[in-house]
């Protein structure tokens, strides 16, 4: 009789646990996806230095950028994130930094446009609060850079490009505006490790080094910080 009572009690415990299992799964799933999939877009300013490029610009368009100093450029950002755990998210992001400078050298006026295309995979730690998400993390990607030089007084122009590894770290705050819409402020620091600028046929862009008097190749190495303001939509 005692054996049957024990079996009956064990059966009731098993059945109760099985009934609770779907609830546990739902709670875990909801916690893991509390943040939800999101898309974002923003615009901001990048404050950066490009040692080799600034040497070339000082040579090709004097007065545009002083070597050894920082300059600003506009950055546009598009991206999307998906929660992979309760407090982590992974995403894809595309940043684009653009800058135009001009100056006069011995052959006349020059306009130089250069840009950085920054596709990256991101990983961020997420801290959720009442009406906000605080995120810390960074990204890595293989990035592409280009430069074009032209004169407004002639049809002569030249286009150069290069590519290389890019890294970034950032911290962002998403503040709720509506049911699914958030405002984002993102602070970042990143570096671009690129090769030498070349034309499509392999000709390198060079400048004359004032100290040695010898030509030097130009790369698009960049290090800098930026701030981006944008909107985020959580689905």
N, C-alpha and C positions, 0 to 999 in steps of 0.2 A: 504493500500500500504506500509506504514511504517512497519507494522507488518511482511509482507512478506519479506521486505528487511532485517529486523532483523533476521528472521529465516534463510535466505540465508547466512548472515554473520556468524551466529553461526554454520551453517552446514560446511562452509568453514574452520572455526577455528578447528572444531572437526576432519575433514578429514585431515587437515595439521598435527595436533597432532598425529593422528593415523599413518601417514606416518613417522613421526619422531621417534615413539616408537621403531621400530626395530633397528634404528641407536643408540638410547640411550642404548638399551639392549646390543648391540654389544660392545659399548664403555665400559660399566660397566663390561661385561664379559672379555674383553681383559685386562682391568686394574686388575681385580681379578686374572687373570691367566698370568700376565706378566712374573712372575718368572718361571712358568711351573713345571711339575713333574721332579724330579731329582733323580739320584742315585749317591752314593759316596763310595769311598774306600780310606783308608789311613793307615799310620803306624807312630808311634811316641814313645815318652818316657814319663813314668809316674814317678813322684817323690813323694814318699809316706812314711807314717809311719804306722806300725801295732804293737801297744804296746804289746798285748798278744802274738802274733806270734813271735815277735822278742825275747821275753823272752824264748820261747820254742827253737828257733833256737840257741840262745846263750848257751842253755843247751844241745841240741842234736848235734849241729855242731858248736862248739866254733870257734869264729873268722869270721863266715860268715856274721852276722849282729849284730852290737852293739846295745843293748837295749836303747830305747829313741832317736835313730837317724833315719834319713830318708835314704831310699835306692831307687834305680831306677829299673824299669821293662819295658819291651817292651809291647806296646799296639797296637793291630790291630783293625780296625774299618770298618764296612760295614753298609750302611744305605740307606734310601730312604725318600724323603720328597714330600709333595703335598701342594700347596697353598689352604688355606681355606678362606682367605679374601685377599684384595689387599696388605696387609702388614703383614700377618701372615702365617706361614706354620706349618703343623703337620707332624710327621714322625715316622718311626720305625728305631731303631738303634741297632746294636749288637757290643759290644766292648769285647775284650779279652785281659786280662793282664796276662803275664806269667813271672815267675822268677825261676831260679835254683841257689841253693847255695850248698856248700859242706864244710866239716870240719872234724876234728878228735876228737872223744870223747874217753871215757874209753874202749869202745868195738871195736874201730876201725874207719875207714873212713866211713862217711855218706854222701849221696847225697839226697837232699830234693828239690822236685819240687812243686810249688804251683801256682794256677791260679785263676782268677776271670772271670766268664762268665757274661756279663752285657747286657742282652736284655732290652731295654727301649722304652717308648713312649716319644717323644720329642715335644716341642712347642717352636717356635722361632718367634721373631719380625724381619721382613725383611725390610731393607732400601736399595732400589735400586738406583744405580748410573750409570754413563756412563761406561760400561764395568766391573762392579763389583756388588756384593751383600754383604752387611754387615748384620750379623745376631746376635741377642742376645736372649738367652733363657736358656732352660735346659731340663732335662728329669727325669723320675722316672720309676722304674721297680723292679721286683722281681728277684734277682740275685742269682747265684750259685757259690760256691767256693769249691775247692778241694786241697788236699795235699797228696803227696806220698813220703814215705821215704824208701830208699833202701841202701844197701851196695854193692859196686862193688866186694867185696871179698866173697859174699855169695848170696844165692838165696832168702834170707829173705827180704820181703818188706811189707809195710802196706799202705793202702789207706783210706783216710778220706775225708769227705765232710760235707758241711753245706749250708745254704741258708738264705736269708733275704732281707730286703728292701734296695735299693740303690738310691741315689739322686745325681744329678749333675747340675751345671750351666756352661754355656760356651759362648764364643764369637768367631765368625769365619768370615773370609774374603774370598770370592770367587772372583778371578780375572780372567778375560776372556783370554783364550789362543787361541781359535778358534771359529767357529760358535756356537757350543754347548758345548765345553769343557772348563772347568774352573779349575784353581789351587786353593786349599783351604789350609789355615792356621787356625788351631782351637786351642784356649787356653781354658782349662777347669779346674774346681775344683770339686771334688766329695767326697762322703763319703759312706761307706758300713756298714750297721748295721746287723750283722750276729749272728747266734747262735754258739754253741760249735761244734768243729770238732768231728765227730764220724765215726766209721766204719759202714758197712752195718748191722752188728748185734747189733749196739747201744753202742759199747765200746767207751768211750771218750778218746781223746788224751789229755795227761796231761804232765806237767813238774814240777820239784821240785822248789818251791820258796826258794830263798837263805835266805830271811829274816825270814820266819816262819818255813822252813824245811818241809812244807806240800805240797802235790800235788795240782796243780791248773789246771782247764780245759783251753784249748786253743780255742780262737775264731779268726775269720779272719777280725775283725773290721779294716777298712782302712780309712784314710783321706789323701788326697794329691792333687797335681796339675799336669797337663800334657800339652804337646804340640804335635799336630798331623799334619802331612803334607799329603795331599792327592789330589785326582782328583775328580771332579764332572762333571756329564754329564746331561744337561738339554734337555728334550724332547719337 
